[in-house]
Amino acid sequence: MPDLKEIQDLTNAEIVLMANEKGDIIDSINVEYDSNIALMTETAFTMCDELSQDLINGHLDQLVAKTSEGYFIANKIDSEFIILIASRDLSKLGLLLKYMSNIK
């Protein structure tokens, strides 16, 4: 299981969260209302996965969303966990995408 503190230290992400495949919180760093965020992340991931299957017949591995104030990246890990990281620093986007793509 990935170490959230290590992820935060290596990426300087402001928020790090891990949930199971049902949206139940496992652990989080700097997340207010972490159980709500975990459930919403799982729901968004499930909906986008279904959209991906309908559009291109593939399962979703990663979800990236950008806002006017920052962005978040969510990864599905071994169909058991979802890890979400968030940052306001757009200059870190490449680093975070690369790091998240290599989490096992």
Secondary structure as the mmCIF struct_conf table of DSSP 4:
data_model
#
loop_
_struct_conf.conf_type_id
_struct_conf.id
_struct_conf.beg_label_comp_id
_struct_conf.beg_label_asym_id
_struct_conf.beg_label_seq_id
_struct_conf.end_label_comp_id
_struct_conf.end_label_asym_id
_struct_conf.end_label_seq_id
HELX_RH_AL_P HELX_RH_AL_P1 LEU A 4 THR A 11
BEND BEND1 GLU A 14 GLU A 14
STRN STRN1 ILE A 15 ASN A 20
TURN_TY1_P TURN_TY1_P1 GLU A 21 LYS A 22
BEND BEND2 GLY A 23 GLY A 23
STRN STRN2 ILE A 25 ILE A 29
BEND BEND3 ASN A 30 ASN A 30
TURN_TY1_P TURN_TY1_P2 GLU A 32 TYR A 33
HELX_RH_AL_P HELX_RH_AL_P2 ASP A 34 ILE A 56
BEND BEND4 ASN A 57 ASN A 57
STRN STRN3 GLN A 62 LYS A 66
BEND BEND5 SER A 68 GLU A 69
STRN STRN4 TYR A 71 ILE A 77
TURN_TY1_P TURN_TY1_P3 ASP A 78 GLU A 80
STRN STRN5 PHE A 81 SER A 87
BEND BEND6 ARG A 88 ARG A 88
HELX_RH_3T_P HELX_RH_3T_P1 LEU A 90 LYS A 92
HELX_RH_AL_P HELX_RH_AL_P3 LEU A 93 SER A 101
TURN_TY1_P TURN_TY1_P4 ASN A 102 ASN A 102
#
